[in-house]
Amino acid sequence: MDVGAKPSAPRPRWYERHVQPCVAELLGTALFIFIGCLSVLEDSGGTGRLQPALAHGLALAVAVAVLGDISGGHFNPAVSLGVWLVGGLHMTMLIPYWLSQLCGGVIGAGLAKAVAPSERFGNASGGAFGGIAAAEQVPAVLAAEIVLSSFLLLVVCMGAINGRTSTPLAPLCIGLAVTADILAGGGVSGACMNPARAFGPALVANCWGYHWVYWVGPMAAALLVGLLVRLLMGDQATRLLLK
């Protein structure tokens, strides 16, 4: 018997491995989207995109910081897809994460509707992304969503997952990436970058115009960034080629 050997750390129980992360994703997504929707509904008009940009970025940074150790702090189906592609999430948790995030989006949007004046909620379509007025705008909006989401996904995968470049400042960096994306692209596409952020308000406000764009753009970005990190940018443990 090796008396000098230290006892191994107990393995996390099934609740901490499977249930608690989903609860954290639901809670974090609900709070993030609640704050995001309210920032759009309560925008005074004089601040332009600054108020929604700061509200979304700060809310996400805080949520990732306090819940990230439980679930990774994704709060976004596209982020979960990208993290899975680079090896940061087990395949069996991908669908439960998506379901938790979508449910959280509906809860957050529903709470925003409950506390906001009905007239203001209706005027802003519940904070839903319905700014595409004509089919001619779709290519530009879709391209913007892909590029903006790629920036966010790159910050997540390189700042929080990739061993060589991960940093304790990842929550702040992720929040700043969202803020920068909204400031830069809010006038083009609304800078959604998050299917759950689009789905919740769309369901609550029944606003589905060109809704698919806000799924295809972020998910395509997750695939692109996942390939980029796996093939070129990841560390030796992450890269599939050129090790």
Secondary structure, 3 states (H helix, E strand, C coil): CCCCCCCCCCCCCHHHHHHHHHHHHHHHHHHHHHHHHHHHHCCCCCCCCHHHHHHHHHHHHHHHHHHHHHHCCCCCHHHHHHHHHCCCCCHHHHHHHHHHHHHHHHHHHHHHHHHCCHHHHHHCHHHCCCCCCCHHHHHHHHHHHHHHHHHHHHHHHHHHHCCCCCCCCHHHHHHHHHHHHHHHHCCCCCCCCCHHHHHHHHHHHCCCCCCCHHHHHHHHHHHHHHHHHHHHHCCCCCCCCCC
